[in-house]
Amino acid sequence: MLLCTPGAARRAAAPAISACQRACRSTHTQAPSSPSAVTPADAPPSARPAGGFAARYFAQRDARFLRTAVKPDQYAHIRHPEVTFAGRSNVGKSSLINAVLRSQALARTSRKPGRTATLNFFTLSSKLCPGSVSVVDMPGYGFRSRGEWGHFVMEYLASRRELQRVFMLVEAKVGELKATDKSFLGLVEKYGVSTQIVLTKTDKLKRADLDAIAAAAMREAAAVAPSAVLPRAICCSSRTGAGIDTLQAEILRVCRVRSAPPPPPGKDI
């Protein structure tokens, strides 16, 4: 028998399995004593999802578009544990969400910046166990002014009790955080929302360059939001699939979706 147990805690502890590259280091003030990050392939067995549960979960996943929203009463009834993807316009949010959910067109992609202008809710479940997870595609910032889209985004961040983690996407080849990235980090710091940096489109960079960019991005993020930003980044590519399994496992971990231990000997299932 398998059991899913979604968690209610808004802020999750620093992840043991999420990572970027082996040489990436964090200057986060609450970083563990051994700050070296590792790729999923390098991670010790104890740091991986037990029995490959995340891989099995997503292999049997059911992902669906739920609704768009711009005010709380439009999503108040959605009570699943939730993760949100945020980032600048055209950072690759929709493509990454499609890769994570194993769908080619669930989240609408566009070359035109600012295409996503609402909070877009998706629901994720699996045949392995009952219960669902919500995945939210947030409007890209940097294309429209904070006055045009910022109010309902701030309201969401301030009041959404189901929110377990914000994944803030940064395009790896851009490297440094822009003013809009830092402004958004100021919001998650203000509202106490656990946030993890995700470097996207990493297939366009060499390993050594990616290591340096990841370390610099983490230093900048920790300086702006020391309480909200977690000490490790996730590096991934929606084109090659690199790092997607790490991101999938982290979503299940922070939402406390897991398989139950086997029943004691002699007990009926």
N, C-alpha and C positions, 0 to 999 in steps of 0.2 A: 504494500500500500504506500502511495506517495502522498505527501501533504504539502500544500503551500501555505505559508503563514506570513501575510503581509504585515510589515511593521508600521507603527504609528509615529515613531520618533522622527522629528523633522531633520535634525542634524545627525549625520552618521559619523562613525569613527573613521580615521584615515585608513584607506584601503590597503590590504596586504597583497592583492593580486594585480591592481592596476599599475601600469608602468609605461615608460616611454622607451628609452634605450639604456643599456647597461651603464654607460658613462654619464648619464644625466644626473645632475645633483641639484638639490633644492636648498634655498637659504631660508625656508620657512622657519619661524622661531620655534614651532612645535614639532619639527621634523624628528624622526627617530634617530638614534645614535648612529645607525648605518644608513646614510641617505642614498646610497647607490640604488638606482632603479634598474629593473631587469625587463627584458622582453618576455612575452608569454612562454616562448620556447626555452628560455633560460631559467624560468622560475622553478624552484624546488617543488616536488610533488605536494608538499603540505600547503603551498601557496596557491595551488590550482583548485578549481571547483571539484568537489568530491565526485569521483566516478564520471567526470565529464558531464555533469548534470546540465550545465549551460548549453553545451553542444546538443545534447539530447532534447532539451527544452525547446531550443530554437528550430531544431529539425522538425519538430511536431507543432510548431507555433501556429496560432491563428491571429493574424494582425488585421485590424480593420480601421477605417476612418470613422471617427465618432461624430465630431461636429466642430464648427468654428465658433469663436466667442470673443467678445470684447468687453464683457462686464460679468461680474461674479454670478449673477443669477442665471447666467447661461451655462455655467459649469458647476454650480454648487451641488448638483445631484450626482456628479461623478466622484465617487468616494474611494477609488482605488489608490494605492500608493503610487507615487508619480515622479517621473523625471522629466526635465525640460532641457531642450537644446537651444542655446542662444549664441549669437555671434553677429559680426558685421554682415551686411548684405553681400551676397555672392561668395561667402566663405565656404560654401559647400554643405550647408545644414541639411537641406532636403535630400541631397544625394546620400549623405551619411546616414540619415534616418532610414532611407530605403534600404541601404546596405545592412544596417543593424536589424531591421525587421524582415529582411530577406524578401523584399518586394521591389519590383522594377519601377513602379509608378504610383505607390501609395501616397507619398508626399510629392506634391507637384514641384517640379524643377523648372527653372527659367534662367536664361542668360540676362534677362532684364532685371536690374537690381530693384529691390523693394516689392517683388511679386507677392511675398507673404506679408499680408497687412493685418492679420488677425492671429489670435492664439488658435492653433489647429491641434485638436485632440485626437489621438489614436489609442486604441485599446489593444493590448497584447495578452494573449492567454496561450495555454498549451494543453494538449491531451494528457500530459503527464500528471496534472493535478488541477484542482479547482482554484478559482481566484484569478484576478486579472491585474495588470499593471497599465497605467496610463503613460503615454509618451506624448510630450507636447512640443510642437514646432513653434517657436516664438518668432515674431516679426524681426527681420534683420535691422540692426541699428546702423546709423551712418548714412542712410539714404534719405530718410525722413527726419524731421527735427524731433527733438524730445517732446515738444508741445503737441505734435500731431499723434504720436503713438505712445508716448511715455506714460501718460496717466493710467491707462488700463494695464500696462505692463507693471508699473510700480504697485498698483492695487493688487495685482496677482501675486507678486513677490512678497508683499507685506502681509497678505491674509491667507494664502493658500496652505492650509494645514497638512494637506496630503503630500505636499512637495518634499521629496527626500533628497534631491540632488539637482543642481544646475550643471550641465556640461557646457562650458563656455568654449566655443570653437575659435581657433586662431589659425589662419593659413600659414603653414610652415615656411613657405618661401618669402613671405612678408616679414616674418620673424618678430620684430618689435611690436609691442602693444601700441595701438593708436589711442588718440584722446578719447574716442568713443568707447573703446574697450575699457579704459580706466574709469570712465564715467559709469559704465555698467557695473564694474567691480565695486565702485563706491556704493551702488544700490544694494548689492548682495551683502556687503559688509554692514550697511546700515540696518538691513532687515534680518541679518543673521542667517542667511541661507547658505548651506554647505555647497561649495562650488569647486569643480575640478576642471583644469585646463585640458583641452583636447587639441592637439596639433593636427591639422588636416592636410591632405594632398602631399603627404610625406614622400610619395614615390618620385617626386620631382627633385629630391635632394639627395646628396651623398650622405652616408652615415656620419662622417666626421662633422659635416656642416649641421646636420640635424641635432647632434649632441649639443653643439654650442648654442644653437638657436633655442632649443628646449630649456637649457640652463638659464639663458638670458630671460626668456619669457617667464619662467618661474620666479626669478628674482624680482622682476617688475611687478608681477601679480601679487606676490607676497608683501611687497612694499605698500601696495595700495589697499589690499584687503587681507591683512595678516590673520584675522580670526576666521574668515569665511573660506579662503582658498586652501585646498588640501595640498600636502607637500609633494605629490607626484603628478606628473602629466601622463596622458595617454596619447601615443602617436599612432595615427592610422591613415589609411587610404581607402576611399570607397571604390577606387578604380581597381586596385590590386587585391583588396580584401585584407591587407596587412593591419593587424591590431583590432580588427572588428570583433574577433572572439573575446579579446580582453574587455572591450567596451560592453559586449553582451553580458559577460559574466559579472561585470561591475553593476550593471543595471539590476540584475537579479539579486546581487548581494545587498545593495542599499535598500531595495524594496523587500528584503527578507523573503524572497521566494526560494524555497529549497525543498529537497526531498527529505522525507522523514526517515529516521533510522529503521532498519529491519525489525520486525517484531521479535520478542524473546522466543527461544525454542519452545515448541509445544503449544504456542498460541495460534489461534486461527487468524487468518488475514481477513 
